[in-house]
Each structure stands twice: as C-alpha cells, then as structure tokens.
C-alpha cells in the first residue's frame, strides 16, 4: 500500500529521547503518540505539516521541531499541538535535526549539492 493512500503508514517516525512520545509524519498530518497511554495526544500538529520532512523532539518532550522541504523550520508545543514559531526559508536541504541537551537550541544538518553535510 502506498503512503499517499494510507494516512496510517508514516513517512517518518521519531521517538523522543525519553521514550514516551512517538511522532509520526504522514502525507496528511503529524501526530504525537503517548506510548505510556498508547493513544494519540490531542489533535494533529498545526501549520504547514504537509511539507515537513524531518522532525525532532526535545529531551523533556515539551517541544517538537520540524523542517519542511522548502526550508521552513517549525516549532510546536507537544502538549497542545500549537505552533509556537516558524522560520521561513532558512534550512534548505535539511537532512536531520536535533535539540541541544538543554532544549534551548536546534541543530540542523544541511546536505550540500555535492553530498557534503554541514
């Protein structure tokens, strides 16, 4: 089955550092799953989620970051799924992202055209 037809087949999944929150990215939405309760937390994340390729969760599981195909970076509150911030057009070519251990910064790895990473 192809993921465009099946919204339950994720394009990407990410487990939080603490292991209690699973984030699944599909073609239609981004969902947060509480593994201790085995259920979806609230509603899907808000914002332009259809273009998000890469997601990460901070250590305390309070925030989720995502990078869109066209370079925008998003930051969501994982508790109420509200969009906290968006930075348009700043991370083209993002191949991965992560939060610093204290959750204060986001690190984005960019893939350059000659297959180098920075």
C-alpha positions, 0 to 999 in steps of 0.5 A: 500500500502506498503512503499517499493512500494510507494516512496510517503508514508514516513517512517518518517516525521519531521517538523522543529521547525519553521514550514516551512520545512517538511522532509520526509524519504522514502525507496528511498530518503529524501526530504525537503518540503517548506510548505510556497511554498508547493513544494519540495526544490531542489533535494533529500538529498545526501549520504547514505539516504537509511539507515537513520532512524531518522532525525532532523532539526535545529531551523533556518532550515539551517541544517538537521541531520540524523542517519542511522541504522548502526550508521552513523550520517549525516549532510546536508545543507537544502538549497542545499541538500549537505552533509556537514559531516558524522560520521561513526559508532558512534550512534548505536541504535539511537532512536531520535535526536535533535539540541541544541537551538543554532544549534551548537550541536546534541543530540542523544538518544541511546536505550540500549539492555535492553530498557534503553535510554541514 
